[in-house]
């Protein structure tokens, strides 16, 4: 949604700057969340063994 709002701005140098900053913030946020979710799950669920795959 942030990128869509930045794209809706009128043309100009400010738009290009805001669009670049928006892309950087969105991508870094996704990357940070993606890299930290595994550690968070391990911390929240200590001692639980991963489920073994069922043999059909």
mmCIF file as Biopython writes it, N, C-alpha, C and O atoms, coordinates in Angstrom:
data_model
#
loop_
_atom_site.group_PDB
_atom_site.id
_atom_site.type_symbol
_atom_site.label_atom_id
_atom_site.label_alt_id
_atom_site.label_comp_id
_atom_site.label_asym_id
_atom_site.label_entity_id
_atom_site.label_seq_id
_atom_site.pdbx_PDB_ins_code
_atom_site.Cartn_x
_atom_site.Cartn_y
_atom_site.Cartn_z
_atom_site.occupancy
_atom_site.B_iso_or_equiv
_atom_site.auth_seq_id
_atom_site.auth_asym_id
_atom_site.pdbx_PDB_model_num
ATOM 1   N N  . UNK A ? 1  ? 0.829  -1.174  0.000   1.0 0.0 1  A 1 
ATOM 2   C CA . UNK A ? 1  ? 0.000  0.000   0.000   1.0 0.0 1  A 1 
ATOM 3   C C  . UNK A ? 1  ? 0.882  1.248   0.000   1.0 0.0 1  A 1 
ATOM 4   O O  . UNK A ? 1  ? 0.541  2.261   -0.611  1.0 0.0 1  A 1 
ATOM 5   N N  . UNK A ? 2  ? 2.004  1.162   0.685   1.0 0.0 2  A 1 
ATOM 6   C CA . UNK A ? 2  ? 2.907  2.310   0.733   1.0 0.0 2  A 1 
ATOM 7   C C  . UNK A ? 2  ? 3.433  2.660   -0.647  1.0 0.0 2  A 1 
ATOM 8   O O  . UNK A ? 2  ? 3.523  3.835   -1.003  1.0 0.0 2  A 1 
ATOM 9   N N  . UNK A ? 3  ? 3.781  1.644   -1.424  1.0 0.0 3  A 1 
ATOM 10  C CA . UNK A ? 3  ? 4.303  1.885   -2.771  1.0 0.0 3  A 1 
ATOM 11  C C  . UNK A ? 3  ? 3.214  2.488   -3.650  1.0 0.0 3  A 1 
ATOM 12  O O  . UNK A ? 3  ? 3.493  3.376   -4.455  1.0 0.0 3  A 1 
ATOM 13  N N  . UNK A ? 4  ? 1.982  2.018   -3.506  1.0 0.0 4  A 1 
ATOM 14  C CA . UNK A ? 4  ? 0.873  2.566   -4.288  1.0 0.0 4  A 1 
ATOM 15  C C  . UNK A ? 4  ? 0.651  4.036   -3.957  1.0 0.0 4  A 1 
ATOM 16  O O  . UNK A ? 4  ? 0.380  4.839   -4.850  1.0 0.0 4  A 1 
ATOM 17  N N  . UNK A ? 5  ? 0.762  4.387   -2.697  1.0 0.0 5  A 1 
ATOM 18  C CA . UNK A ? 5  ? 0.603  5.793   -2.317  1.0 0.0 5  A 1 
ATOM 19  C C  . UNK A ? 5  ? 1.744  6.646   -2.870  1.0 0.0 5  A 1 
ATOM 20  O O  . UNK A ? 5  ? 1.521  7.776   -3.306  1.0 0.0 5  A 1 
ATOM 21  N N  . UNK A ? 6  ? 2.956  6.113   -2.852  1.0 0.0 6  A 1 
ATOM 22  C CA . UNK A ? 6  ? 4.089  6.864   -3.392  1.0 0.0 6  A 1 
ATOM 23  C C  . UNK A ? 6  ? 3.961  7.027   -4.901  1.0 0.0 6  A 1 
ATOM 24  O O  . UNK A ? 6  ? 4.342  8.061   -5.449  1.0 0.0 6  A 1 
ATOM 25  N N  . UNK A ? 7  ? 3.431  6.018   -5.569  1.0 0.0 7  A 1 
ATOM 26  C CA . UNK A ? 7  ? 3.235  6.117   -7.020  1.0 0.0 7  A 1 
ATOM 27  C C  . UNK A ? 7  ? 2.128  7.100   -7.390  1.0 0.0 7  A 1 
ATOM 28  O O  . UNK A ? 7  ? 2.100  7.609   -8.511  1.0 0.0 7  A 1 
ATOM 29  N N  . UNK A ? 8  ? 1.227  7.367   -6.465  1.0 0.0 8  A 1 
ATOM 30  C CA . UNK A ? 8  ? 0.116  8.276   -6.733  1.0 0.0 8  A 1 
ATOM 31  C C  . UNK A ? 8  ? 0.510  9.742   -6.625  1.0 0.0 8  A 1 
ATOM 32  O O  . UNK A ? 8  ? -0.279 10.622  -6.971  1.0 0.0 8  A 1 
ATOM 33  N N  . UNK A ? 9  ? 1.708  10.011  -6.153  1.0 0.0 9  A 1 
ATOM 34  C CA . UNK A ? 9  ? 2.159  11.399  -6.036  1.0 0.0 9  A 1 
ATOM 35  C C  . UNK A ? 9  ? 2.384  12.002  -7.417  1.0 0.0 9  A 1 
ATOM 36  O O  . UNK A ? 9  ? 2.669  11.275  -8.369  1.0 0.0 9  A 1 
ATOM 37  N N  . UNK A ? 10 ? 2.261  13.315  -7.537  1.0 0.0 10 A 1 
ATOM 38  C CA . UNK A ? 10 ? 2.519  13.958  -8.834  1.0 0.0 10 A 1 
ATOM 39  C C  . UNK A ? 10 ? 4.004  13.846  -9.201  1.0 0.0 10 A 1 
ATOM 40  O O  . UNK A ? 10 ? 4.870  13.756  -8.331  1.0 0.0 10 A 1 
ATOM 41  N N  . UNK A ? 11 ? 4.272  13.855  -10.506 1.0 0.0 11 A 1 
ATOM 42  C CA . UNK A ? 11 ? 5.644  13.718  -10.993 1.0 0.0 11 A 1 
ATOM 43  C C  . UNK A ? 11 ? 6.532  14.844  -10.477 1.0 0.0 11 A 1 
ATOM 44  O O  . UNK A ? 11 ? 6.099  15.987  -10.331 1.0 0.0 11 A 1 
ATOM 45  N N  . UNK A ? 12 ? 7.779  14.492  -10.206 1.0 0.0 12 A 1 
ATOM 46  C CA . UNK A ? 12 ? 8.732  15.483  -9.731  1.0 0.0 12 A 1 
ATOM 47  C C  . UNK A ? 12 ? 9.872  14.803  -9.009  1.0 0.0 12 A 1 
ATOM 48  O O  . UNK A ? 12 ? 9.813  13.601  -8.751  1.0 0.0 12 A 1 
ATOM 49  N N  . UNK A ? 13 ? 10.903 15.549  -8.680  1.0 0.0 13 A 1 
ATOM 50  C CA . UNK A ? 13 ? 12.055 14.944  -8.012  1.0 0.0 13 A 1 
ATOM 51  C C  . UNK A ? 13 ? 11.722 14.434  -6.612  1.0 0.0 13 A 1 
ATOM 52  O O  . UNK A ? 13 ? 12.327 13.468  -6.146  1.0 0.0 13 A 1 
ATOM 53  N N  . UNK A ? 14 ? 10.778 15.066  -5.949  1.0 0.0 14 A 1 
ATOM 54  C CA . UNK A ? 14 ? 10.390 14.604  -4.619  1.0 0.0 14 A 1 
ATOM 55  C C  . UNK A ? 14 ? 9.734  13.236  -4.695  1.0 0.0 14 A 1 
ATOM 56  O O  . UNK A ? 14 ? 9.930  12.389  -3.823  1.0 0.0 14 A 1 
ATOM 57  N N  . UNK A ? 15 ? 8.943  13.029  -5.759  1.0 0.0 15 A 1 
ATOM 58  C CA . UNK A ? 15 ? 8.271  11.736  -5.938  1.0 0.0 15 A 1 
ATOM 59  C C  . UNK A ? 15 ? 9.304  10.638  -6.118  1.0 0.0 15 A 1 
ATOM 60  O O  . UNK A ? 15 ? 9.177  9.567   -5.524  1.0 0.0 15 A 1 
ATOM 61  N N  . UNK A ? 16 ? 10.321 10.887  -6.926  1.0 0.0 16 A 1 
ATOM 62  C CA . UNK A ? 16 ? 11.354 9.877   -7.150  1.0 0.0 16 A 1 
ATOM 63  C C  . UNK A ? 16 ? 12.082 9.536   -5.857  1.0 0.0 16 A 1 
ATOM 64  O O  . UNK A ? 16 ? 12.362 8.369   -5.586  1.0 0.0 16 A 1 
ATOM 65  N N  . UNK A ? 17 ? 12.383 10.544  -5.070  1.0 0.0 17 A 1 
ATOM 66  C CA . UNK A ? 17 ? 13.061 10.320  -3.793  1.0 0.0 17 A 1 
ATOM 67  C C  . UNK A ? 17 ? 12.170 9.524   -2.836  1.0 0.0 17 A 1 
ATOM 68  O O  . UNK A ? 17 ? 12.616 8.550   -2.229  1.0 0.0 17 A 1 
ATOM 69  N N  . UNK A ? 18 ? 10.922 9.940   -2.706  1.0 0.0 18 A 1 
ATOM 70  C CA . UNK A ? 18 ? 10.002 9.239   -1.813  1.0 0.0 18 A 1 
ATOM 71  C C  . UNK A ? 18 ? 9.734  7.812   -2.278  1.0 0.0 18 A 1 
ATOM 72  O O  . UNK A ? 18 ? 9.581  6.909   -1.455  1.0 0.0 18 A 1 
ATOM 73  N N  . UNK A ? 19 ? 9.677  7.608   -3.576  1.0 0.0 19 A 1 
ATOM 74  C CA . UNK A ? 19 ? 9.462  6.264   -4.108  1.0 0.0 19 A 1 
ATOM 75  C C  . UNK A ? 19 ? 10.654 5.364   -3.791  1.0 0.0 19 A 1 
ATOM 76  O O  . UNK A ? 19 ? 10.474 4.209   -3.406  1.0 0.0 19 A 1 
ATOM 77  N N  . UNK A ? 20 ? 11.855 5.884   -3.948  1.0 0.0 20 A 1 
ATOM 78  C CA . UNK A ? 20 ? 13.063 5.106   -3.622  1.0 0.0 20 A 1 
ATOM 79  C C  . UNK A ? 20 ? 13.120 4.770   -2.137  1.0 0.0 20 A 1 
ATOM 80  O O  . UNK A ? 20 ? 13.412 3.634   -1.763  1.0 0.0 20 A 1 
ATOM 81  N N  . UNK A ? 21 ? 12.842 5.752   -1.298  1.0 0.0 21 A 1 
ATOM 82  C CA . UNK A ? 21 ? 12.855 5.516   0.148   1.0 0.0 21 A 1 
ATOM 83  C C  . UNK A ? 21 ? 11.779 4.498   0.530   1.0 0.0 21 A 1 
ATOM 84  O O  . UNK A ? 21 ? 12.011 3.638   1.379   1.0 0.0 21 A 1 
ATOM 85  N N  . UNK A ? 22 ? 10.620 4.593   -0.088  1.0 0.0 22 A 1 
ATOM 86  C CA . UNK A ? 22 ? 9.530  3.667   0.211   1.0 0.0 22 A 1 
ATOM 87  C C  . UNK A ? 22 ? 9.913  2.244   -0.152  1.0 0.0 22 A 1 
ATOM 88  O O  . UNK A ? 22 ? 9.673  1.322   0.627   1.0 0.0 22 A 1 
ATOM 89  N N  . UNK A ? 23 ? 10.511 2.050   -1.335  1.0 0.0 23 A 1 
ATOM 90  C CA . UNK A ? 23 ? 10.945 0.715   -1.730  1.0 0.0 23 A 1 
ATOM 91  C C  . UNK A ? 23 ? 11.976 0.162   -0.751  1.0 0.0 23 A 1 
ATOM 92  O O  . UNK A ? 23 ? 11.904 -1.009  -0.376  1.0 0.0 23 A 1 
ATOM 93  N N  . UNK A ? 24 ? 12.922 0.976   -0.338  1.0 0.0 24 A 1 
ATOM 94  C CA . UNK A ? 24 ? 13.954 0.527   0.594   1.0 0.0 24 A 1 
ATOM 95  C C  . UNK A ? 24 ? 13.340 0.117   1.932   1.0 0.0 24 A 1 
ATOM 96  O O  . UNK A ? 24 ? 13.693 -0.924  2.486   1.0 0.0 24 A 1 
ATOM 97  N N  . UNK A ? 25 ? 12.435 0.922   2.443   1.0 0.0 25 A 1 
ATOM 98  C CA . UNK A ? 25 ? 11.803 0.621   3.734   1.0 0.0 25 A 1 
ATOM 99  C C  . UNK A ? 25 ? 10.967 -0.652  3.644   1.0 0.0 25 A 1 
ATOM 100 O O  . UNK A ? 25 ? 11.030 -1.494  4.540   1.0 0.0 25 A 1 
ATOM 101 N N  . UNK A ? 26 ? 10.191 -0.804  2.581   1.0 0.0 26 A 1 
ATOM 102 C CA . UNK A ? 26 ? 9.332  -1.982  2.433   1.0 0.0 26 A 1 
ATOM 103 C C  . UNK A ? 26 ? 10.184 -3.244  2.285   1.0 0.0 26 A 1 
ATOM 104 O O  . UNK A ? 26 ? 9.919  -4.243  2.953   1.0 0.0 26 A 1 
ATOM 105 N N  . UNK A ? 27 ? 11.191 -3.214  1.429   1.0 0.0 27 A 1 
ATOM 106 C CA . UNK A ? 27 ? 12.021 -4.396  1.224   1.0 0.0 27 A 1 
ATOM 107 C C  . UNK A ? 27 ? 12.821 -4.763  2.467   1.0 0.0 27 A 1 
ATOM 108 O O  . UNK A ? 27 ? 12.944 -5.944  2.793   1.0 0.0 27 A 1 
ATOM 109 N N  . UNK A ? 28 ? 13.364 -3.773  3.162   1.0 0.0 28 A 1 
ATOM 110 C CA . UNK A ? 28 ? 14.119 -4.078  4.374   1.0 0.0 28 A 1 
ATOM 111 C C  . UNK A ? 28 ? 13.208 -4.619  5.467   1.0 0.0 28 A 1 
ATOM 112 O O  . UNK A ? 28 ? 13.620 -5.482  6.242   1.0 0.0 28 A 1 
ATOM 113 N N  . UNK A ? 29 ? 11.988 -4.129  5.540   1.0 0.0 29 A 1 
ATOM 114 C CA . UNK A ? 29 ? 11.032 -4.625  6.530   1.0 0.0 29 A 1 
ATOM 115 C C  . UNK A ? 29 ? 10.681 -6.081  6.244   1.0 0.0 29 A 1 
ATOM 116 O O  . UNK A ? 29 ? 10.648 -6.901  7.162   1.0 0.0 29 A 1 
ATOM 117 N N  . UNK A ? 30 ? 10.422 -6.408  4.996   1.0 0.0 30 A 1 
ATOM 118 C CA . UNK A ? 30 ? 10.107 -7.790  4.627   1.0 0.0 30 A 1 
ATOM 119 C C  . UNK A ? 30 ? 11.297 -8.692  4.898   1.0 0.0 30 A 1 
ATOM 120 O O  . UNK A ? 30 ? 11.129 -9.795  5.417   1.0 0.0 30 A 1 
ATOM 121 N N  . UNK A ? 31 ? 12.491 -8.245  4.556   1.0 0.0 31 A 1 
ATOM 122 C CA . UNK A ? 31 ? 13.693 -9.035  4.779   1.0 0.0 31 A 1 
ATOM 123 C C  . UNK A ? 31 ? 13.933 -9.268  6.267   1.0 0.0 31 A 1 
ATOM 124 O O  . UNK A ? 31 ? 14.238 -10.387 6.678   1.0 0.0 31 A 1 
ATOM 125 N N  . UNK A ? 32 ? 13.800 -8.238  7.060   1.0 0.0 32 A 1 
ATOM 126 C CA . UNK A ? 32 ? 14.002 -8.362  8.508   1.0 0.0 32 A 1 
ATOM 127 C C  . UNK A ? 32 ? 12.993 -9.328  9.124   1.0 0.0 32 A 1 
ATOM 128 O O  . UNK A ? 32 ? 13.358 -10.166 9.948   1.0 0.0 32 A 1 
ATOM 129 N N  . UNK A ? 33 ? 11.749 -9.213  8.734   1.0 0.0 33 A 1 
ATOM 130 C CA . UNK A ? 33 ? 10.724 -10.100 9.276   1.0 0.0 33 A 1 
ATOM 131 C C  . UNK A ? 33 ? 10.952 -11.537 8.829   1.0 0.0 33 A 1 
ATOM 132 O O  . UNK A ? 33 ? 10.769 -12.470 9.611   1.0 0.0 33 A 1 
ATOM 133 N N  . UNK A ? 34 ? 11.350 -11.714 7.580   1.0 0.0 34 A 1 
ATOM 134 C CA . UNK A ? 34 ? 11.595 -13.060 7.069   1.0 0.0 34 A 1 
ATOM 135 C C  . UNK A ? 34 ? 12.762 -13.734 7.750   1.0 0.0 34 A 1 
ATOM 136 O O  . UNK A ? 34 ? 12.720 -14.938 8.000   1.0 0.0 34 A 1 
ATOM 137 N N  . UNK A ? 35 ? 13.811 -12.973 8.056   1.0 0.0 35 A 1 
ATOM 138 C CA . UNK A ? 35 ? 14.980 -13.556 8.698   1.0 0.0 35 A 1 
ATOM 139 C C  . UNK A ? 35 ? 14.779 -13.806 10.184  1.0 0.0 35 A 1 
ATOM 140 O O  . UNK A ? 35 ? 15.466 -14.650 10.760  1.0 0.0 35 A 1 
ATOM 141 N N  . UNK A ? 36 ? 13.867 -13.101 10.812  1.0 0.0 36 A 1 
ATOM 142 C CA . UNK A ? 36 ? 13.693 -13.237 12.254  1.0 0.0 36 A 1 
ATOM 143 C C  . UNK A ? 36 ? 12.541 -14.153 12.660  1.0 0.0 36 A 1 
ATOM 144 O O  . UNK A ? 36 ? 12.437 -14.497 13.838  1.0 0.0 36 A 1 
ATOM 145 N N  . UNK A ? 37 ? 11.680 -14.559 11.741  1.0 0.0 37 A 1 
ATOM 146 C CA . UNK A ? 37 ? 10.508 -15.354 12.131  1.0 0.0 37 A 1 
ATOM 147 C C  . UNK A ? 37 ? 10.909 -16.726 12.655  1.0 0.0 37 A 1 
ATOM 148 O O  . UNK A ? 37 ? 10.272 -17.233 13.578  1.0 0.0 37 A 1 
ATOM 149 N N  . UNK A ? 38 ? 11.949 -17.341 12.091  1.0 0.0 38 A 1 
ATOM 150 C CA . UNK A ? 38 ? 12.381 -18.654 12.559  1.0 0.0 38 A 1 
ATOM 151 C C  . UNK A ? 38 ? 12.890 -18.599 13.983  1.0 0.0 38 A 1 
ATOM 152 O O  . UNK A ? 38 ? 12.566 -19.468 14.792  1.0 0.0 38 A 1 
ATOM 153 N N  . UNK A ? 39 ? 13.683 -17.590 14.299  1.0 0.0 39 A 1 
ATOM 154 C CA . UNK A ? 39 ? 14.201 -17.434 15.662  1.0 0.0 39 A 1 
ATOM 155 C C  . UNK A ? 39 ? 13.069 -17.169 16.640  1.0 0.0 39 A 1 
ATOM 156 O O  . UNK A ? 39 ? 13.093 -17.667 17.766  1.0 0.0 39 A 1 
ATOM 157 N N  . UNK A ? 40 ? 12.092 -16.401 16.230  1.0 0.0 40 A 1 
ATOM 158 C CA . UNK A ? 40 ? 10.952 -16.108 17.100  1.0 0.0 40 A 1 
ATOM 159 C C  . UNK A ? 40 ? 10.156 -17.368 17.393  1.0 0.0 40 A 1 
ATOM 160 O O  . UNK A ? 40 ? 9.760  -17.597 18.536  1.0 0.0 40 A 1 
ATOM 161 N N  . UNK A ? 41 ? 9.918  -18.182 16.387  1.0 0.0 41 A 1 
ATOM 162 C CA . UNK A ? 41 ? 9.157  -19.415 16.584  1.0 0.0 41 A 1 
ATOM 163 C C  . UNK A ? 41 ? 9.918  -20.354 17.514  1.0 0.0 41 A 1 
ATOM 164 O O  . UNK A ? 41 ? 9.316  -20.986 18.383  1.0 0.0 41 A 1 
ATOM 165 N N  . UNK A ? 42 ? 11.233 -20.452 17.341  1.0 0.0 42 A 1 
ATOM 166 C CA . UNK A ? 42 ? 12.032 -21.319 18.226  1.0 0.0 42 A 1 
ATOM 167 C C  . UNK A ? 42 ? 12.013 -20.808 19.657  1.0 0.0 42 A 1 
ATOM 168 O O  . UNK A ? 42 ? 12.006 -21.602 20.598  1.0 0.0 42 A 1 
ATOM 169 N N  . UNK A ? 43 ? 12.005 -19.512 19.830  1.0 0.0 43 A 1 
ATOM 170 C CA . UNK A ? 43 ? 11.987 -18.938 21.181  1.0 0.0 43 A 1 
ATOM 171 C C  . UNK A ? 43 ? 10.619 -19.120 21.844  1.0 0.0 43 A 1 
ATOM 172 O O  . UNK A ? 43 ? 10.547 -19.382 23.045  1.0 0.0 43 A 1 
ATOM 173 N N  . UNK A ? 44 ? 9.555  -18.987 21.088  1.0 0.0 44 A 1 
ATOM 174 C CA . UNK A ? 44 ? 8.206  -19.091 21.640  1.0 0.0 44 A 1 
ATOM 175 C C  . UNK A ? 44 ? 7.846  -20.538 21.950  1.0 0.0 44 A 1 
ATOM 176 O O  . UNK A ? 44 ? 7.110  -20.802 22.901  1.0 0.0 44 A 1 
ATOM 177 N N  . UNK A ? 45 ? 8.356  -21.482 21.156  1.0 0.0 45 A 1 
ATOM 178 C CA . UNK A ? 45 ? 8.006  -22.893 21.340  1.0 0.0 45 A 1 
ATOM 179 C C  . UNK A ? 45 ? 9.249  -23.704 21.701  1.0 0.0 45 A 1 
ATOM 180 O O  . UNK A ? 45 ? 9.673  -24.549 20.912  1.0 0.0 45 A 1 
ATOM 181 N N  . UNK A ? 46 ? 9.849  -23.468 22.885  1.0 0.0 46 A 1 
ATOM 182 C CA . UNK A ? 46 ? 11.035 -24.240 23.253  1.0 0.0 46 A 1 
ATOM 183 C C  . UNK A ? 46 ? 10.669 -25.667 23.656  1.0 0.0 46 A 1 
ATOM 184 O O  . UNK A ? 46 ? 9.623  -25.905 24.259  1.0 0.0 46 A 1 
ATOM 185 N N  . UNK A ? 47 ? 11.529 -26.593 23.321  1.0 0.0 47 A 1 
ATOM 186 C CA . UNK A ? 47 ? 11.342 -27.961 23.757  1.0 0.0 47 A 1 
ATOM 187 C C  . UNK A ? 47 ? 10.373 -28.781 22.934  1.0 0.0 47 A 1 
ATOM 188 O O  . UNK A ? 47 ? 10.221 -29.976 23.188  1.0 0.0 47 A 1 
ATOM 189 N N  . UNK A ? 48 ? 9.728  -28.199 21.979  1.0 0.0 48 A 1 
ATOM 190 C CA . UNK A ? 48 ? 8.824  -28.978 21.150  1.0 0.0 48 A 1 
ATOM 191 C C  . UNK A ? 48 ? 9.604  -29.509 19.959  1.0 0.0 48 A 1 
ATOM 192 O O  . UNK A ? 48 ? 10.279 -28.759 19.254  1.0 0.0 48 A 1 
ATOM 193 N N  . UNK A ? 49 ? 9.501  -30.787 19.754  1.0 0.0 49 A 1 
ATOM 194 C CA . UNK A ? 49 ? 10.205 -31.418 18.634  1.0 0.0 49 A 1 
ATOM 195 C C  . UNK A ? 49 ? 9.401  -31.211 17.358  1.0 0.0 49 A 1 
ATOM 196 O O  . UNK A ? 49 ? 8.171  -31.167 17.396  1.0 0.0 49 A 1 
ATOM 197 N N  . UNK A ? 50 ? 10.084 -31.084 16.241  1.0 0.0 50 A 1 
ATOM 198 C CA . UNK A ? 50 ? 9.345  -30.957 14.987  1.0 0.0 50 A 1 
ATOM 199 C C  . UNK A ? 50 ? 8.580  -32.243 14.683  1.0 0.0 50 A 1 
ATOM 200 O O  . UNK A ? 50 ? 9.060  -33.339 14.972  1.0 0.0 50 A 1 
ATOM 201 N N  . UNK A ? 51 ? 7.432  -32.113 14.120  1.0 0.0 51 A 1 
ATOM 202 C CA . UNK A ? 51 ? 6.586  -33.268 13.820  1.0 0.0 51 A 1 
ATOM 203 C C  . UNK A ? 51 ? 7.225  -34.099 12.728  1.0 0.0 51 A 1 
ATOM 204 O O  . UNK A ? 51 ? 7.731  -33.574 11.736  1.0 0.0 51 A 1 
ATOM 205 N N  . UNK A ? 52 ? 7.191  -35.427 12.931  1.0 0.0 52 A 1 
ATOM 206 C CA . UNK A ? 52 ? 7.728  -36.339 11.922  1.0 0.0 52 A 1 
ATOM 207 C C  . UNK A ? 52 ? 6.724  -36.453 10.774  1.0 0.0 52 A 1 
ATOM 208 O O  . UNK A ? 52 ? 5.513  -36.463 10.996  1.0 0.0 52 A 1 
ATOM 209 N N  . UNK A ? 53 ? 7.235  -36.538 9.557   1.0 0.0 53 A 1 
ATOM 210 C CA . UNK A ? 53 ? 6.303  -36.667 8.426   1.0 0.0 53 A 1 
ATOM 211 C C  . UNK A ? 53 ? 5.583  -38.011 8.474   1.0 0.0 53 A 1 
ATOM 212 O O  . UNK A ? 53 ? 6.183  -39.040 8.784   1.0 0.0 53 A 1 
ATOM 213 N N  . UNK A ? 54 ? 4.306  -37.988 8.167   1.0 0.0 54 A 1 
ATOM 214 C CA . UNK A ? 54 ? 3.505  -39.205 8.177   1.0 0.0 54 A 1 
ATOM 215 C C  . UNK A ? 54 ? 3.832  -40.040 6.946   1.0 0.0 54 A 1 
ATOM 216 O O  . UNK A ? 54 ? 3.920  -39.513 5.837   1.0 0.0 54 A 1 
ATOM 217 N N  . UNK A ? 55 ? 4.008  -41.325 7.140   1.0 0.0 55 A 1 
ATOM 218 C CA . UNK A ? 55 ? 4.228  -42.257 6.014   1.0 0.0 55 A 1 
ATOM 219 C C  . UNK A ? 55 ? 2.871  -42.804 5.581   1.0 0.0 55 A 1 
ATOM 220 O O  . UNK A ? 55 ? 2.163  -43.427 6.373   1.0 0.0 55 A 1 
ATOM 221 N N  . UNK A ? 56 ? 2.526  -42.576 4.360   1.0 0.0 56 A 1 
ATOM 222 C CA . UNK A ? 56 ? 1.231  -43.052 3.848   1.0 0.0 56 A 1 
ATOM 223 C C  . UNK A ? 56 ? 1.424  -44.318 3.089   1.0 0.0 56 A 1 
ATOM 224 O O  . UNK A ? 56 ? 0.459  -44.884 2.575   1.0 0.0 56 A 1 
#
